[in-house]
Amino acid sequence: MTRPKRVGVLTFHRCINYGSYWQARRLVEGLRARGHDAQLLDHRSPRVDRAEWRCALSPHLPAPTPAEDRRAYADKTRAFFDAFGRLPMSKPFDLKAPARMDRQDIVVVGSDEVWNLRHPWYGGEPVFFGQGLNADRIAAYAASVGNHGDAGLDDGLASLLRGFAHISVRDENARRLARGALGLEAPRVLDPCLQFAPPRAASASSGEVIVYGHGFPAWLQRALSAWAGRRGRRLLSFGYRNAWADAQTLDAGPEAFAEAMASASGIVTNFFHGCVFALAERKPFVCVGTPYRADKIGDLLTSLGAEDRLIGDDASPDRIDHLMTTPPEPIVEARIAALRARSDAFLDTALA
């Protein structure tokens, strides 16, 4: 039996983003459920905070945000701050001085886009590649590079990754990066929101269709509005304004988001974790790609046998109706179960 260990999770844990919050929380909760003393490593940076808060208050940049929406987004940000305060965290330390963090038996880096060299404020930060971490061992769980696996690593960052005792990745882009930099065929594991998803509870559906994301193309706005009208469904935009939806919820925190996804009758998204929550909750859903997220969304859906959920402007009304009224096929559940077993096996080894 594995001796309980002090485990620090190093990720993007203070992003005002539902997916980032839940992947951080679920990874820590999953490790604690295994009997370990797991906590988020609370790295801090005024520069990152300013960038994050600016984006949270004006998520549609460069388009201006109306004053009314800025107030709602400020309430959302405060709700995230409250949620952060309830997470198990280490003592704060400067992002540039990780040696000052509390000593850990193991640091687990991941998931999220921790190795995305083009992330607007975390890109290339050496701490996420293991530099200066105050730990006996370092492992990566479900590390991702987002859409930017073609960037490659310089010798310095590649050398840092060679200090990891164990590496697993979330997607093929990250596998290519590990292969090119280290000659390593890193195992693919599940995002924590799928790996450690709580058992689905029987709950009454709200009847609402959650719209999660922003910047949806005009053809999808028209197609989903027409479908909702025919079916008598209400479109609720959650977290971001989408004027084409019937209603807006812009000020909710991460717990309210999870509850809304669990009770929705269907989901429309162009976000990676919108797909993840739809899959975890077995909800009817459709997704459309964006330049920033196309690779990682397509990779996720294809790997799980749910690539039919990614639609283009040639999707017929009948196809949209089928996807928005039918949960993912049984093969999707089977592939998630197989990857969950592989992910458990990786964690057994990494935490031994």
N, C-alpha and C positions, 0 to 999 in steps of 0.2 A: 504494500500500500504506500502511495506517495506521501512523504512527510509534508505537512502544510508549510507553505513558503510565503514569504513576504514578496508580493508581486506588484510592481508598479506598471500601470498601463500608460503609454505615451502616445497620445493622439491629438486630434483637434477638438478638445473637449469643451471649449468655450465659444464655439461658433454659434451664431444666431441662426440655426438651421436645424430643422426637425431631424433629418437623417443623421447629421453629425452627432447631435445630442443622443439619439437612441442607439447608434452603433457604439458610442463610448459607454453609455450606461449598461447596455446589455452585455458587453464584453466583461465589464467589471462584475456585474451580477452573476454571469456565467462562471467566472473564475472563483467567486466567493462561494457559489453553490458547490464547487468541487472541494471546498474546505480550505481554500487559501485566503490569506489576509491581503486581499487585492484592493488597490486604490488608484485613482487617477493621479498622475504626476502633474502638479499644478504649475506648469511653466507660464510665465507672465512676460508680457512685452507691451509697453505703452504704444509703440508703433503699430503692432498688430491689433491692439484694442481699438485704436482710432480707425484703422481700416475696416475692421469688422463692424463697428457701430455705424460708421458712415454707410456701409452697404446695407445694414439692417434697416436704417431709416429711409434709404432711397434705393430699394432693390431693383428698380427698373432703369437705373442709369444707362445711357445718358438722358433718357426721358425724365422730365421733372416730375416730382411727386407732389400731389396736392396737399395743402396744409392739413386737411381733415385726415388723409391717409397717414401723414407723418405722425399725427397723434396716435392713431391706431397702431402703427408700427412701433412707436415708443412704448405703448402698453405691452405689445408682444415682447419687446426686448426686456422689459422689466419682469415679465412672466418667466422668461428664460433665466434671468439672474436669480429669481427665486428658486427655480428648478436646479440650477447649478449649486446653490447653497445646500441642497439636500443630498448631493452626491458625496460618496466617500473620496476625499482628496488628501493628498500629502500637504505638507507645509509649502507655501509658494516659493518659487525660485525663479531667477532670471533666465529667460530663454537662452541667453548667451553664456550662462554660467551653470550648466547642469551638474557640475561636480558638487555644487552646494545642496543638491537634493538629498532627501533622506536615503540612507543606504537600503538597497533592495537585494533580495536573493536573486530575483529575475526581473528584468524589464521586458515587457511585451510591447513592441512597437506595432501600432496598427489599431483598427483597420483604416478606412478612409484613404485619401490620396496623399499619404505621408511621404511618398517618394515622387510626387509630381513636381518636377523641376520648374514648371511654369505656373505653379500656384501663385496667385497675385500677391500674397504676403508671407506664405510659408515656404515657397519654392526654394529648394536647395539648402534649407537650414540643416547644418551638419548634425544637430542633435538627433534628428529623425533617422539618421544613418548610423547612430551609435556613438557619436563623438562625446567624450567626457562623462558618460553616464556612470553614476556611482552604483554599480551592481556587479554581482559575481558573474552573471551570464546575461546575454541579450538574445531575445527571439523575436521574430516577426510573425504576427498573425493577420492574415487577410490584407496584407499591405497592397496598396494600389498606386499606380501612376496616372490614373485617369485616362485621358485620351492621348497621353504624351509618351508612350513607350518607345517612340522612335528617337527620343532625344539622346539616349545613351547617358553613361556616367563618365565623369573624368576619373583619372587614376586615384585622386584623393578620396572621393566618395566610394568608389569601388573597393578601395583598401579598407575603408571603415566597415563596409558590409561584410567583408571577409572575417570580421571579428564576431559576427553573429553565430551563436551555437546552432540555431535552427531558423529556417526561413520558410514561410508559406505565403501564398499570394491569393488575391481575390479574382484575378482576371488574366487573360492571355497577354495583354500588354505588359503587365508586371512580370509574367513568366519570361517574356522575351528580354526584358531588361536584366533579370537575374541570369539568364542564359548568356547574354552578351557580356555582362560585367564579371560574372563569376564562373561561367561554365556549369551552372547549376540548373537542374530540372526541378524547380521548386514545386511542391504539391499545391494544387488549388484547393482552397477551403471556402466555406460559406461566410458571407457577411454576418456579423454577430446578430443582426436583426432577424436573420433566418435561422442561424445556428441555435440561438438561445430564445427563440420566440416562445412566449408563454403558451400553455395549452389554450386552445380556442374555447371560450365559454359561450354557451347558448345564450344569445341576447337578441332582443327584438331589433329588427332593422329600422333605421330612421327613415328609410325610403328615399333618402337623398343620395345624389350622385356627387361625390367629392371631385372637384377640379383642383389638382395640386401641381403647381408650376406657374410659369409665366412665359410670355413670348410665343404663345401657340399660333400656328399659321392660320390665315383667314379661312382656308378650306375646312380645317378641322372645326373651327368655331361654328361655321355654317352647318356642317354635317352633324355635330353633336347637339346643337340647338334644335335642329329639325328632328333628330331622333328623340330628344327629350320631350318635344312638343307632341309627337305622335304617341309616345308611351305615357304621357302625363307625369314625367319625372321632373324633379326640381334639381337644378344644378347649383351646388354650393361651392364657391371658390374659397379655398382654405389657405390662409397664410400670405397670399398675394392677391392683388386686385386683378380680376379678369372681368371686364365690363360686360362681356357677353353672357356671363353666368347670371342666374336669377337672384342670387344673394351672395354677400361677401362676409367672410369672417377673417379679419386681418389681425386681430389683437390677441389671439389665443396662444397659450404656451404649449410645450411639448406633450404634456399628459393629455390635454384636450385634443391634440392632433391624433394621438394613438386611439383615443376613444372614438373620434369621428371616423377614422379609417375602419375600425372594428365594426361600427354600426352602419356603415354606408351600404347602399344597395349596389353600388358600382363605383369605379374610379377612372378618372381621365387624368393622365399625367404626362409630363415630359422630363421628369426627374428620376434618377436612379432609385432613390429610396421610395419614391411613389410606387415603382414596380415592385420593390422588395416588400413593402407593406401589403400591397395587393396580393402578392404570392403567399405571404405568410398567413393572411386572413382568408385565402381562397375566394377572393372577390372577382366578379366579372370586371374586366378592365381593358382599356386600350391605351397605347402609348405612342407618342410620336417623337422621333429623334430630333436633336438639336446639334449644331456644329460642336458645341463644347462637350456634349454627353453621348454622342451617337455611338462611339465605339464601345464604351463600357455598358451602355444599355443593351445594345445588340448582342454583345458578348454574354451578358447575364441571361437574357431571354433564350438565346440559342443553346447555351450550355444546359438549360433546364427544360428544353423542349417546349418553350412558350413563345417561340419566335413569331407565331401568328398574331400575337398581341401588338406587335409593332406595325403600324399601318401607315400608308402613304395616301396621297391625294387621289389614288385610283380605287380606294376602298369603296365598295358599293354600299348602299343603305342596308341591304340584307346582311352583308358581312358585319357591319357595325352593330346592327341589332343583335346578331348572334353573339358577338364578343361581349356586348354590354349586358347580356341577359344570361350568360353561361359562364360558370367558373372555369378555371384552367383544367385541362384534361388530366386524368389520373396519372399519366406518365410524368407530369410535372411533380406531383407528390412523391412518386417513386424516386425520381432523380434527386430531389431535395433530401430524402431519407438516406440515399446512398452517399451524398456529399456530407451529410451530417455525421455519418459513421466515420468517414475519412477525416473529417475535421476533429472529431473526438480522439481518433487515433493519433493525429498530429499533436494535439494538446497533451495526451498521455505521455508522449515521448519528450516534448519540449519542457514539461513541468516536472518530469521525474527527478 
